[in-house]
């Protein structure tokens, strides 16, 4: 009887541990999904809030596509989404690992660095990105589209 009770408790403990591990991994997966923008695959505003909280001296650059709603209304949502994806891909390609990229709204991106850990000039990244899209039209669905970006930078001391 005692051996049966001990083995039953071991099985119950093992099952409880398996259930705990499963639920923990599901919770982690849900949190990761909530912190990711579905269109671009970049971290979103939840990811940004977590990153700011974990960064000692963040420097934030907001980049906004001017007239994105008009672009979406004129060319359609698929075209606007394709342009947003191209901007996300461009940023991901040119930016080093020391800069975090967030897609926080339909037409808004945030770049963030930790001023204590890197000497990257975020102003230069924003300026170069704005200049690149000012000089280069995007070809989407056979239509050349010129987008303009707005940049704003905030330093925390």
C-alpha positions as CSV (number, residue, x, y, z in Angstrom):
1,X,0.0,0.0,0.0
2,X,2.8,2.4,0.9
3,X,4.7,1.7,-2.3
4,X,1.6,2.3,-4.3
5,X,1.0,5.7,-2.5
6,X,4.6,6.8,-3.1
7,X,4.5,5.8,-6.8
8,X,1.1,7.6,-7.2
9,X,2.5,10.7,-5.7
10,X,5.6,10.6,-8.0
11,X,3.4,10.2,-11.0
12,X,1.2,13.1,-9.9
13,X,4.2,15.3,-9.2
14,X,5.7,14.4,-12.6
15,X,2.3,15.2,-14.3
16,X,2.1,18.5,-12.4
17,X,5.6,19.4,-13.5
18,X,4.9,18.6,-17.1
19,X,1.7,20.7,-17.0
20,X,3.6,23.6,-15.4
21,X,6.3,23.5,-18.1
22,X,3.7,23.4,-20.8
23,X,1.7,26.3,-19.4
24,X,4.9,28.3,-18.9
25,X,6.0,27.8,-22.5
26,X,2.4,28.8,-23.7
27,X,2.5,31.9,-21.6
28,X,5.9,32.9,-23.0
29,X,4.7,32.3,-26.5
30,X,1.6,34.4,-26.0
31,X,3.7,37.3,-24.5
32,X,6.1,37.1,-27.5
33,X,3.2,37.2,-29.9
34,X,1.7,40.2,-28.1
35,X,5.0,42.0,-28.4
36,X,5.4,41.4,-32.2
37,X,3.8,43.3,-35.0
38,X,2.1,40.8,-37.3
39,X,2.8,42.8,-40.5
40,X,6.5,43.3,-40.2
41,X,7.6,40.8,-37.6
42,X,9.3,43.5,-35.6
43,X,8.7,44.2,-32.0
44,X,5.7,46.5,-31.3
45,X,4.8,49.0,-28.6
46,X,4.7,46.3,-26.0
47,X,8.2,45.3,-26.9
48,X,9.2,48.9,-26.9
49,X,7.9,49.4,-23.4
50,X,9.8,46.3,-22.2
51,X,13.0,47.5,-23.9
52,X,12.7,51.0,-22.4
53,X,12.2,49.6,-19.0
54,X,15.3,47.4,-19.3
55,X,17.5,50.2,-20.8
56,X,19.5,52.5,-18.5
57,X,19.7,55.6,-20.9
58,X,17.6,55.0,-24.0
59,X,17.7,57.2,-27.0
60,X,14.6,57.0,-29.1
61,X,14.0,58.0,-32.7
62,X,10.5,58.0,-34.1
63,X,10.1,57.7,-37.8
64,X,6.7,58.3,-39.4
65,X,5.7,57.8,-43.0
66,X,4.1,61.1,-44.1
67,X,0.7,60.7,-45.8
68,X,0.4,57.0,-45.2
69,X,-3.4,57.2,-44.9
70,X,-3.7,59.0,-48.2
71,X,-1.3,56.5,-49.8
72,X,-3.5,53.6,-48.5
73,X,-6.7,55.4,-49.7
74,X,-5.3,56.1,-53.2
75,X,-3.4,52.9,-53.9
76,X,-5.1,50.5,-51.5
77,X,-4.1,48.9,-48.2
78,X,-2.0,46.1,-49.8
79,X,0.2,48.7,-51.5
80,X,0.6,50.7,-48.2
81,X,1.4,47.5,-46.3
82,X,4.0,46.5,-49.0
83,X,5.7,49.9,-48.6
84,X,5.7,49.5,-44.8
85,X,7.2,46.1,-45.1
86,X,9.9,47.5,-47.5
87,X,10.7,50.2,-45.0
88,X,11.0,47.6,-42.2
89,X,13.2,45.4,-44.3
90,X,15.4,48.4,-45.3
91,X,15.8,49.4,-41.6
92,X,16.6,45.8,-40.6
93,X,19.2,45.6,-43.3
94,X,21.1,48.8,-42.6
95,X,21.0,48.9,-38.8
96,X,23.5,47.2,-36.6
97,X,22.6,44.9,-33.7
98,X,23.1,47.7,-31.2
99,X,20.0,49.5,-32.5
100,X,16.6,48.0,-31.8
101,X,13.7,48.5,-34.3
102,X,10.1,48.6,-33.3
103,X,7.0,48.9,-35.5
104,X,4.6,50.7,-33.1
105,X,1.8,51.8,-35.3
106,X,0.7,51.3,-38.9
107,X,3.1,53.9,-40.3
108,X,5.4,54.6,-37.3
109,X,8.7,53.0,-36.5
110,X,11.0,53.6,-33.5
111,X,14.7,53.1,-33.3
112,X,16.3,52.7,-29.9
113,X,19.8,52.6,-28.6
114,X,21.2,52.4,-25.0
115,X,23.4,55.6,-24.8
116,X,25.5,53.8,-22.1
117,X,26.4,50.8,-24.3
118,X,27.0,52.3,-27.8
119,X,28.3,55.4,-29.5
120,X,26.1,54.9,-32.6
121,X,24.8,58.2,-33.9
122,X,21.1,57.7,-34.2
123,X,20.7,61.1,-35.8
124,X,22.8,59.9,-38.7
125,X,20.7,56.7,-39.1
126,X,17.5,58.7,-39.2
127,X,18.9,61.3,-41.6
128,X,20.3,58.7,-44.0
129,X,17.0,56.8,-44.0
130,X,15.0,59.9,-44.7
131,X,17.5,60.9,-47.5
132,X,17.4,57.4,-49.0
133,X,13.6,57.4,-49.4
134,X,13.6,61.0,-50.6
135,X,16.0,60.1,-53.4
136,X,14.7,56.6,-54.3
137,X,11.2,55.9,-55.4
138,X,9.6,52.6,-54.4
139,X,8.3,50.4,-57.1
140,X,5.1,48.7,-56.0
141,X,2.6,47.0,-58.2
142,X,4.0,48.7,-61.2
143,X,3.7,52.2,-59.7
144,X,6.6,54.4,-58.6
145,X,5.9,55.9,-55.2
146,X,8.0,58.4,-53.4
147,X,7.5,58.4,-49.7
148,X,8.7,60.9,-47.2
149,X,9.6,60.3,-43.6
150,X,9.5,62.5,-40.5
151,X,12.1,61.8,-37.7
152,X,12.0,62.9,-34.1
153,X,14.7,62.0,-31.5
154,X,14.3,61.9,-27.7
155,X,17.2,61.5,-25.2
156,X,16.8,60.4,-21.6
157,X,19.6,61.5,-19.2
